[in-house]
Amino acid sequence: MKFEAVKWQDDIISSIRYSILNNSLGHAMLLCGQKDECFKLANAVADAILCEGKDASFCGSCPSCVKLNAGSHPDKIVVTPKKASMGVEEIRDFSANVYIKPYFGGRKIYIFKDADKLTVAAQNALLKLLEAPPSYVLIIMITPKEEDLLPTVLSRLIKYTLKLPSWQQVLQYLSEKYPEKKEMAAFCARFCDGNPIGAEQLLKENGFFDKRKRLLIFLGKLTKNEKSAVFDFANYLTDDKDNFEENLGFIFAILRDCVMLNANLGEKAVINSDLCKELTALSKRVTNTKIDRVIKEFSMANENIKKNASFALTVTNTLLSVWEEIHD
């Protein structure tokens, strides 16, 4: 994988390439941030090191790169947990493998794709190896946040924290890649708060635009004297209960937009920019104080559902409470 495949991390890539060229990268590093992006960068680092070229990049044509392209390079190893977590036994197996010299080139690269799943005991078992691995080894650990690892482990790693791009950068990326979906791209970029992976996945999801509109219609009916809308809304959410958190995200985005409009911040502050007319009508029927109470009701429902409360009963009671909050 080429470094160019990793977007919005130019400063980090520049620093890593400089270290590779000057043989100063060290023997253990940590990539913090969104896992998929970190894994891309880890692969780009490993491929650049294992490439037989001299420019700290992935040429794609040397014998080593051919093996990397085929996913068969014996000296690039992705370490993943066999179960929900990675324990001491797996670290012992890993440690034994580390002392086997490279098969093909002069280096061996180990990528811990889920370093956050290492148990405390497993992390302690790694300390000695992280301190002084064989000279040919590079260990790359990936976590969403550095707090996932013990301070003693962190002290032995060179840390790089990947930054999320701005939503405007994600919008530009999505608009260029999916020119036929520019309007939807604007919502996805802002809704996912600059998370490019999440925004692109949402953009590819069929029907999410219609789902937003339907949720907006249900919320609109709650603000009117149509108490029967409570049960229609509850049935809809129950039928789609596997996607409740996604639906909740859309509901919160709609309510947040109403707050922005009530505060006279204008359409530029609205995430659901294609629904401004409907949002304006909704915002005029509910105050920001009531919106805050409604958000708290939905948030409490989500917590109760996570604790295995009855979904249908919880949602119905929540929507009844929401209706009462709106209508005093």
C-alpha positions in Angstrom: 0.0 0.0 0.0 1.3 3.5 -0.9 1.3 6.3 1.6 -0.9 8.2 -0.9 -3.8 5.9 0.1 -3.7 7.5 3.6 -5.5 10.8 3.5 -5.2 13.9 5.6 -2.1 12.7 7.5 0.6 14.5 5.5 2.6 15.7 8.6 2.7 12.2 10.2 3.6 10.5 6.9 6.4 13.0 6.3 7.8 12.4 9.7 7.6 8.6 9.3 9.2 8.6 5.9 12.0 10.8 7.1 12.6 8.3 10.0 12.6 5.4 7.6 15.1 7.0 5.3 17.4 7.9 8.2 16.9 4.5 9.9 15.6 6.2 13.0 12.0 4.9 13.2 12.7 2.8 16.3 11.5 -0.7 17.0 8.0 -0.1 18.3 5.3 2.5 17.5 1.8 3.4 18.3 -0.9 4.6 15.9 -3.8 6.2 17.7 -7.1 7.1 16.1 -9.8 5.7 13.8 -8.8 2.0 13.5 -9.4 1.6 9.7 -7.3 4.7 9.0 -4.6 3.6 11.4 -4.5 0.2 9.8 -4.1 1.8 6.4 -1.1 3.8 7.7 0.4 0.7 9.4 0.2 -1.2 6.1 1.8 1.7 4.3 4.6 1.9 6.8 5.2 -1.9 6.7 5.1 -2.0 2.9 7.5 1.0 2.6 10.0 -0.7 4.9 9.8 -4.1 3.2 10.0 -2.6 -0.3 13.4 -3.2 -1.9 13.5 0.4 -3.2 15.5 3.2 -1.6 12.9 6.0 -1.3 10.9 4.9 1.8 7.9 4.1 -0.4 6.1 1.2 -1.9 7.2 0.7 -5.5 4.8 -2.1 -6.3 7.1 -3.9 -8.7 10.0 -5.4 -6.8 9.8 -9.0 -5.7 9.0 -7.9 -2.1 6.2 -5.6 -3.3 4.8 -8.4 -5.5 4.4 -10.6 -2.4 2.9 -7.7 -0.5 0.4 -7.1 -3.2 -0.5 -10.8 -3.1 -0.9 -10.8 0.7 1.8 -13.5 1.0 4.8 -11.7 2.3 6.1 -13.9 5.2 7.7 -11.0 7.1 4.5 -8.8 7.4 2.3 -10.3 10.2 -1.0 -8.9 11.4 -1.6 -10.0 15.0 -5.3 -10.2 15.9 -7.0 -11.7 19.0 -8.5 -15.2 18.6 -11.2 -14.3 21.1 -12.7 -11.1 22.5 -9.4 -10.2 24.1 -5.8 -11.1 23.6 -4.2 -12.9 26.6 -0.8 -14.0 27.8 -0.7 -17.3 25.9 -1.1 -15.4 22.6 1.7 -13.1 23.6 3.9 -16.1 24.3 3.2 -17.5 20.8 4.0 -14.1 19.4 7.2 -13.8 21.3 8.4 -17.2 20.1 7.7 -16.1 16.5 9.6 -12.8 16.9 12.9 -14.6 17.3 12.6 -16.4 14.0 14.7 -14.4 11.6 13.1 -12.8 8.5 12.3 -15.2 5.7 12.6 -12.8 2.7 14.1 -9.5 3.5 16.0 -7.9 6.4 13.0 -6.8 8.5 9.9 -8.3 10.1 6.9 -6.1 10.8 4.2 -7.0 13.3 0.9 -5.0 13.3 -1.3 -5.3 16.4 -4.5 -4.3 14.7 -6.5 -4.4 18.0 -3.9 -3.5 20.7 -6.7 -2.1 22.8 -7.9 -5.7 23.3 -4.7 -6.8 25.0 -5.4 -7.8 28.6 -3.3 -6.1 31.4 -1.4 -9.4 31.9 -0.7 -9.6 28.2 0.6 -6.0 28.1 2.9 -6.8 31.0 4.1 -9.8 29.2 5.0 -7.6 26.2 7.1 -5.1 28.2 10.5 -6.9 27.9 10.1 -7.5 24.2 9.0 -3.9 23.6 12.0 -2.7 25.4 14.6 -4.7 23.4 13.2 -6.7 20.5 15.6 -8.2 17.9 17.1 -5.5 15.7 15.2 -6.7 12.6 11.7 -6.3 14.2 9.3 -3.4 14.1 6.1 -3.6 16.2 3.2 -1.4 15.2 0.3 -1.1 17.7 -3.1 0.4 16.9 -5.6 1.7 19.4 -8.5 4.2 19.2 -6.9 6.1 22.2 -3.7 5.8 24.1 -5.5 5.3 27.4 -6.3 1.8 26.2 -2.7 0.8 27.0 -0.7 0.8 30.3 1.7 3.7 30.9 4.6 1.3 31.0 3.7 0.1 27.5 3.2 3.6 26.2 6.6 4.7 27.5 8.2 2.1 25.1 6.4 3.3 22.0 6.8 6.2 19.6 3.3 7.7 19.4 1.5 9.1 16.3 -2.0 10.4 16.7 -4.1 10.5 13.5 -6.3 13.6 13.3 -9.8 13.5 11.8 -10.2 15.8 8.8 -12.7 18.7 9.0 -16.2 17.9 7.7 -15.4 20.3 4.8 -12.5 18.1 3.8 -14.6 15.0 4.0 -17.3 16.7 2.0 -14.8 17.6 -0.8 -13.5 14.0 -0.8 -17.0 12.5 -1.0 -18.2 15.0 -3.6 -15.2 14.1 -5.9 -15.6 10.4 -5.4 -19.5 10.4 -5.6 -20.4 13.5 -7.8 -23.9 12.2 -8.2 -24.5 12.3 -4.4 -23.2 15.8 -3.6 -26.4 16.8 -1.6 -26.3 13.6 0.5 -22.5 14.0 0.9 -23.0 17.3 2.7 -25.2 15.7 5.3 -23.0 12.6 5.8 -19.8 14.7 6.3 -21.4 16.9 8.9 -23.5 14.1 10.6 -20.3 12.0 11.0 -18.4 15.0 12.3 -15.5 14.6 9.9 -15.1 10.8 10.3 -14.4 9.8 6.6 -15.0 6.1 7.1 -18.4 6.6 8.8 -19.4 9.3 6.3 -18.6 7.1 3.3 -20.4 4.1 4.8 -23.5 6.2 5.5 -23.4 7.6 2.0 -23.4 4.1 0.5 -26.4 3.0 2.7 -29.6 2.7 0.8 -32.6 4.4 2.1 -31.1 6.5 4.9 -32.3 9.8 3.3 -35.9 8.5 3.3 -35.4 7.3 6.9 -34.4 10.9 8.0 -37.5 12.4 6.3 -39.8 9.8 7.9 -38.3 10.5 11.4 -38.8 14.2 10.8 -42.5 13.6 9.9 -43.0 11.5 13.1 -41.4 14.3 15.2 -43.6 16.8 13.5 -46.7 14.8 14.4 -45.6 14.7 18.1 -45.6 18.5 18.2 -49.2 18.5 17.1 -52.2 17.3 19.1 -52.1 13.9 17.6 -51.4 11.5 20.5 -52.0 8.5 18.2 -48.7 9.5 16.5 -46.9 8.2 19.7 -48.0 4.6 19.0 -47.3 4.9 15.2 -43.8 6.2 16.0 -43.2 3.5 18.6 -44.2 0.8 16.2 -41.9 2.2 13.5 -38.9 2.3 15.9 -39.7 -1.2 17.2 -39.9 -2.7 13.7 -36.4 -1.2 13.1 -35.0 -1.8 16.6 -31.7 -3.3 15.2 -30.9 0.2 13.9 -32.1 2.1 17.0 -28.9 3.9 17.6 -28.7 5.1 14.0 -32.3 6.3 14.2 -31.5 8.0 17.5 -28.5 9.8 15.8 -30.8 11.1 13.0 -33.4 12.2 15.6 -30.7 14.1 17.6 -29.4 15.7 14.4 -32.9 16.9 13.6 -33.5 18.3 17.1 -30.0 19.9 17.1 -30.9 21.7 13.8 -34.1 23.0 15.4 -32.0 24.5 18.2 -29.8 26.2 15.7 -32.8 27.7 13.9 -34.5 28.8 17.1 -31.2 30.6 18.0 -31.3 32.4 14.6 -28.0 30.9 13.5 -29.3 30.5 10.0 -29.3 27.6 7.5 -25.5 27.4 7.3 -25.6 26.0 10.9 -28.0 23.2 9.9 -26.8 19.7 9.3 -30.0 18.5 7.4 -29.6 21.4 5.0 -31.9 19.8 2.4 -34.8 19.7 4.9 -34.6 23.4 6.1 -38.2 24.2 5.2 -39.6 21.3 7.2 -37.1 21.9 10.1 -38.1 25.6 10.3 -41.8 24.6 10.6 -40.9 22.1 13.3 -38.7 24.5 15.2 -41.5 27.1 15.5 -43.6 24.6 17.4 -41.1 23.6 20.1 -38.8 25.7 22.3 -35.1 24.9 22.9 -36.0 24.1 26.6 -38.4 21.5 25.5 -36.0 20.1 22.9 -33.4 19.7 25.7 -35.9 17.7 27.7 -36.8 15.5 24.7 -33.2 14.7 24.1 -32.8 13.7 27.7 -35.8 11.4 27.4 -34.4 9.7 24.3 -31.0 9.4 25.9 -32.4 7.7 29.0 -34.4 5.3 26.8 -31.2 4.3 25.0 -29.4 3.6 28.3 -32.3 1.5 29.5 -32.4 -0.5 26.3 -28.7 -1.2 26.7 -29.5 -2.7 30.1 -32.0 -5.1 28.4 -35.2 -3.3 29.2 -38.1 -4.2 27.0 -37.6 -2.3 23.7 -41.3 -1.8 22.7 -42.3 -0.8 26.3 -39.4 1.5 26.8 -39.8 3.3 23.4 -43.6 3.7 23.9 -43.2 5.1 27.4 -40.5 7.4 26.2 -42.6 8.8 23.4 -45.5 9.3 25.8 -43.2 11.3 28.0 -41.9 13.2 25.0 -45.5 14.1 24.0 -46.3 15.3 27.5 -43.0 17.4 27.6 -43.9 19.1 24.3 -47.5 19.7 25.3 -46.9 20.6 29.0 
